[in-house]
Amino acid sequence: MDLREVFATNLRRLRHAKGLSQDDLAYEAEVSRSYLSQLEKGAFYASLKIVGKLAAVLHVEPAELLKLPATKPERGKRK
């Protein structure tokens, strides 16, 4: 999973967790809904400025948008 996909996944997850629509998040972050949609699809790269704006609206640290998902242990294997 490349960093764009990680960002897109985290952005969707955090937006849904906050109960925001794409329109609401885009409005609050002062970006277009179309641009936000492309970010959530992983089609565009986000600048640090945009990462900061989105994190502020979502009330998370910017790093939260770039965190890799926790890996799950494989079934049938023990640590």
N, CA, C and O atoms as a DFTB+ gen file, in Angstrom:
316 C
 N C O
     1  1       0.856      -1.170       0.000
     2  2       0.000       0.000       0.000
     3  2       0.905       1.237       0.000
     4  3       1.730       1.404       0.898
     5  1       0.750       2.091      -0.998
     6  2       1.585       3.292      -1.030
     7  2       0.986       4.375      -0.135
     8  3      -0.148       4.252       0.329
     9  1       1.747       5.419       0.099
    10  2       1.346       6.446       1.050
    11  2       0.064       7.168       0.636
    12  3      -0.714       7.591       1.491
    13  1      -0.156       7.308      -0.669
    14  2      -1.403       7.921      -1.141
    15  2      -2.608       7.084      -0.726
    16  3      -3.627       7.625      -0.297
    17  1      -2.491       5.777      -0.852
    18  2      -3.576       4.879      -0.456
    19  2      -3.794       4.906       1.050
    20  3      -4.933       4.884       1.516
    21  1      -2.707       4.955       1.808
    22  2      -2.797       5.042       3.269
    23  2      -3.533       6.317       3.659
    24  3      -4.443       6.286       4.487
    25  1      -3.136       7.440       3.060
    26  2      -3.774       8.716       3.338
    27  2      -5.261       8.654       2.989
    28  3      -6.103       9.079       3.780
    29  1      -5.583       8.128       1.811
    30  2      -6.978       8.044       1.362
    31  2      -7.814       7.206       2.325
    32  3      -8.924       7.595       2.688
    33  1      -7.286       6.070       2.734
    34  2      -8.003       5.184       3.656
    35  2      -8.237       5.854       4.998
    36  3      -9.340       5.805       5.541
    37  1      -7.190       6.483       5.533
    38  2      -7.315       7.167       6.823
    39  2      -8.272       8.352       6.734
    40  3      -9.058       8.582       7.653
    41  1      -8.213       9.093       5.652
    42  2      -9.091      10.241       5.479
    43  2     -10.560       9.803       5.471
    44  3     -11.390      10.401       6.155
    45  1     -10.873       8.776       4.711
    46  2     -12.256       8.260       4.679
    47  2     -12.682       7.764       6.060
    48  3     -13.775       8.075       6.533
    49  1     -11.803       6.990       6.701
    50  2     -12.120       6.414       8.015
    51  2     -12.391       7.512       9.045
    52  3     -13.375       7.451       9.781
    53  1     -11.519       8.507       9.091
    54  2     -11.678       9.578      10.069
    55  2     -12.893      10.450       9.758
    56  3     -13.592      10.889      10.672
    57  1     -13.144      10.700       8.491
    58  2     -14.320      11.493       8.111
    59  2     -15.597      10.779       8.533
    60  3     -16.501      11.393       9.101
    61  1     -15.669       9.475       8.254
    62  2     -16.850       8.706       8.643
    63  2     -16.994       8.670      10.161
    64  3     -18.102       8.797      10.682
    65  1     -15.876       8.497      10.876
    66  2     -15.914       8.435      12.342
    67  2     -16.442       9.733      12.943
    68  3     -17.076       9.715      13.998
    69  1     -16.184      10.856      12.278
    70  2     -16.669      12.157      12.762
    71  2     -18.079      12.460      12.254
    72  3     -18.664      13.480      12.617
    73  1     -18.625      11.576      11.414
    74  2     -19.974      11.763      10.902
    75  2     -20.091      12.917       9.916
    76  3     -21.144      13.548       9.815
    77  1     -19.006      13.196       9.186
    78  2     -19.009      14.298       8.225
    79  2     -19.206      13.788       6.807
    80  3     -18.688      12.734       6.437
    81  1     -19.949      14.535       6.027
    82  2     -20.046      14.243       4.599
    83  2     -18.818      14.842       3.915
    84  3     -18.101      15.650       4.504
    85  1     -18.588      14.442       2.677
    86  2     -17.501      15.057       1.919
    87  2     -17.740      16.555       1.777
    88  3     -16.806      17.350       1.882
    89  1     -18.979      16.936       1.540
    90  2     -19.314      18.363       1.408
    91  2     -18.967      19.138       2.671
    92  3     -18.382      20.219       2.606
    93  1     -19.337      18.571       3.832
    94  2     -19.067      19.254       5.101
    95  2     -17.571      19.399       5.355
    96  3     -17.099      20.475       5.724
    97  1     -16.828      18.311       5.157
    98  2     -15.384      18.360       5.389
    99  2     -14.718      19.319       4.415
   100  3     -13.856      20.105       4.806
   101  1     -15.108      19.257       3.163
   102  2     -14.523      20.147       2.156
   103  2     -14.788      21.607       2.506
   104  3     -13.893      22.445       2.400
   105  1     -16.006      21.909       2.919
   106  2     -16.359      23.282       3.275
   107  2     -15.517      23.767       4.455
   108  3     -14.937      24.852       4.410
   109  1     -15.457      22.956       5.504
   110  2     -14.718      23.345       6.711
   111  2     -13.222      23.493       6.446
   112  3     -12.571      24.364       7.023
   113  1     -12.674      22.643       5.572
   114  2     -11.239      22.683       5.264
   115  2     -10.910      23.671       4.145
   116  3      -9.744      23.877       3.809
   117  1     -11.945      24.273       3.576
   118  2     -11.785      25.248       2.493
   119  2     -11.090      24.652       1.266
   120  3     -10.173      25.243       0.695
   121  1     -11.563      23.450       0.880
   122  2     -11.131      22.802      -0.363
   123  2     -12.388      22.405      -1.127
   124  3     -13.469      22.333      -0.542
   125  1     -12.259      22.149      -2.411
   126  2     -13.445      21.747      -3.169
   127  2     -13.809      20.300      -2.856
   128  3     -12.948      19.478      -2.543
   129  1     -15.104      20.008      -2.948
   130  2     -15.561      18.648      -2.697
   131  2     -14.976      17.686      -3.720
   132  3     -14.649      16.544      -3.398
   133  1     -14.850      18.155      -4.948
   134  2     -14.276      17.335      -6.009
   135  2     -12.831      16.949      -5.678
   136  3     -12.430      15.800      -5.862
   137  1     -12.064      17.910      -5.194
   138  2     -10.668      17.649      -4.807
   139  2     -10.619      16.653      -3.651
   140  3      -9.815      15.721      -3.660
   141  1     -11.483      16.856      -2.659
   142  2     -11.526      15.944      -1.515
   143  2     -11.875      14.531      -1.970
   144  3     -11.295      13.556      -1.491
   145  1     -12.823      14.426      -2.895
   146  2     -13.204      13.129      -3.433
   147  2     -12.009      12.435      -4.090
   148  3     -11.793      11.239      -3.894
   149  1     -11.247      13.182      -4.859
   150  2     -10.067      12.614      -5.519
   151  2      -9.006      12.193      -4.497
   152  3      -8.320      11.190      -4.695
   153  1      -8.868      12.953      -3.407
   154  2      -7.940      12.565      -2.343
   155  2      -8.376      11.247      -1.713
   156  3      -7.552      10.373      -1.447
   157  1      -9.682      11.113      -1.478
   158  2     -10.199       9.892      -0.849
   159  2     -10.100       8.681      -1.770
   160  3     -10.090       7.544      -1.299
   161  1     -10.029       8.912      -3.053
   162  2      -9.843       7.818      -4.011
   163  2      -8.368       7.477      -4.190
   164  3      -8.032       6.459      -4.796
   165  1      -7.493       8.320      -3.669
   166  2      -6.054       8.106      -3.831
   167  2      -5.557       8.550      -5.190
   168  3      -4.480       8.139      -5.621
   169  1      -6.329       9.387      -5.875
   170  2      -5.960       9.832      -7.217
   171  2      -5.003      11.017      -7.193
   172  3      -4.221      11.205      -8.125
   173  1      -5.061      11.820      -6.126
   174  2      -4.218      13.006      -6.026
   175  2      -3.302      12.899      -4.812
   176  3      -3.622      12.226      -3.832
   177  1      -2.168      13.570      -4.894
   178  2      -1.296      13.738      -3.735
   179  2      -1.763      14.973      -2.975
   180  3      -2.178      15.957      -3.588
   181  1      -1.699      14.931      -1.656
   182  2      -2.076      16.077      -0.834
   183  2      -0.813      16.809      -0.389
   184  3       0.175      16.188       0.001
   185  1      -0.861      18.127      -0.453
   186  2       0.251      18.923       0.062
   187  2       0.202      18.912       1.589
   188  3      -0.811      18.548       2.186
   189  1       1.298      19.313       2.203
   190  2       1.328      19.395       3.663
   191  2       0.304      20.404       4.167
   192  3      -0.277      20.221       5.237
   193  1       0.084      21.449       3.415
   194  2      -0.909      22.460       3.788
   195  2      -2.297      21.835       3.862
   196  3      -3.047      22.094       4.803
   197  1      -2.639      21.017       2.877
   198  2      -3.945      20.353       2.846
   199  2      -4.052      19.313       3.963
   200  3      -5.094      19.199       4.608
   201  1      -2.979      18.560       4.190
   202  2      -2.971      17.588       5.289
   203  2      -3.257      18.309       6.601
   204  3      -4.043      17.828       7.416
   205  1      -2.627      19.452       6.805
   206  2      -2.842      20.229       8.017
   207  2      -4.267      20.737       8.145
   208  3      -4.852      20.675       9.227
   209  1      -4.832      21.240       7.054
   210  2      -6.214      21.734       7.080
   211  2      -7.201      20.616       7.407
   212  3      -8.096      20.789       8.235
   213  1      -7.034      19.479       6.757
   214  2      -7.946      18.358       6.987
   215  2      -7.811      17.832       8.419
   216  3      -8.814      17.531       9.067
   217  1      -6.589      17.721       8.905
   218  2      -6.360      17.248      10.270
   219  2      -7.009      18.186      11.283
   220  3      -7.605      17.735      12.262
   221  1      -6.894      19.483      11.048
   222  2      -7.487      20.457      11.969
   223  2      -9.002      20.296      12.037
   224  3      -9.580      20.316      13.123
   225  1      -9.644      20.137      10.887
   226  2     -11.099      19.979      10.861
   227  2     -11.510      18.660      11.509
   228  3     -12.540      18.587      12.179
   229  1     -10.703      17.619      11.308
   230  2     -11.010      16.300      11.869
   231  2     -10.580      16.172      13.329
   232  3     -10.860      15.160      13.972
   233  1      -9.898      17.199      13.855
   234  2      -9.414      17.216      15.243
   235  2      -8.477      16.048      15.541
   236  3      -8.605      15.372      16.562
   237  1      -7.533      15.829      14.626
   238  2      -6.499      14.805      14.815
   239  2      -5.146      15.433      14.483
   240  3      -5.078      16.486      13.847
   241  1      -4.086      14.784      14.915
   242  2      -2.746      15.203      14.532
   243  2      -2.558      14.858      13.050
   244  3      -3.071      13.835      12.596
   245  1      -1.846      15.675      12.298
   246  2      -1.616      15.370      10.881
   247  2      -1.033      13.980      10.653
   248  3      -1.354      13.329       9.659
   249  1      -0.190      13.525      11.555
   250  2       0.427      12.199      11.417
   251  2      -0.612      11.080      11.393
   252  3      -0.374      10.021      10.812
   253  1      -1.763      11.313      12.025
   254  2      -2.826      10.303      12.046
   255  2      -3.308       9.967      10.634
   256  3      -3.739       8.844      10.372
   257  1      -3.234      10.934       9.736
   258  2      -3.661      10.719       8.351
   259  2      -2.648       9.899       7.552
   260  3      -2.962       9.387       6.477
   261  1      -1.441       9.779       8.081
   262  2      -0.377       9.079       7.349
   263  2       0.043       7.768       7.995
   264  3       0.962       7.107       7.512
   265  1      -0.617       7.386       9.081
   266  2      -0.253       6.155       9.791
   267  2      -0.634       4.922       8.983
   268  3      -1.731       4.827       8.433
   269  1       0.295       3.990       8.928
   270  2       0.021       2.710       8.274
   271  2      -0.966       1.926       9.128
   272  3      -0.919       2.013      10.355
   273  1      -1.854       1.166       8.510
   274  2      -2.798       0.365       9.294
   275  2      -2.058      -0.707      10.075
   276  3      -1.028      -1.221       9.637
   277  1      -2.597      -1.031      11.230
   278  2      -2.012      -2.098      12.042
   279  2      -2.146      -3.413      11.290
   280  3      -3.190      -3.700      10.704
   281  1      -1.108      -4.190      11.310
   282  2      -1.163      -5.487      10.632
   283  2      -1.772      -6.517      11.566
   284  3      -1.484      -6.543      12.763
   285  1      -2.607      -7.355      11.005
   286  2      -3.255      -8.404      11.772
   287  2      -2.426      -9.672      11.644
   288  3      -1.927      -9.978      10.561
   289  1      -2.273     -10.417      12.739
   290  2      -1.553     -11.684      12.639
   291  2      -2.294     -12.639      11.709
   292  3      -3.524     -12.645      11.664
   293  1      -1.543     -13.437      10.974
   294  2      -2.165     -14.399      10.063
   295  2      -2.929     -15.442      10.859
   296  3      -2.541     -15.804      11.970
   297  1      -4.019     -15.919      10.278
   298  2      -4.843     -16.926      10.957
   299  2      -4.051     -18.208      11.129
   300  3      -3.302     -18.627      10.246
   301  1      -4.238     -18.817      12.290
   302  2      -3.594     -20.087      12.541
   303  2      -2.150     -19.978      13.004
   304  3      -1.534     -20.987      13.346
   305  1      -1.608     -18.785      13.021
   306  2      -0.219     -18.602      13.476
   307  2      -0.216     -17.853      14.788
   308  3      -1.004     -16.934      15.009
   309  1       0.679     -18.263      15.640
   310  2       0.835     -17.592      16.939
   311  2       2.098     -16.770      16.925
   312  3       3.042     -17.046      16.186
   313  1       2.092     -15.762      17.755
   314  2       3.284     -14.924      17.898
   315  2       4.346     -15.589      18.718
   316  3       5.413     -15.014      18.930
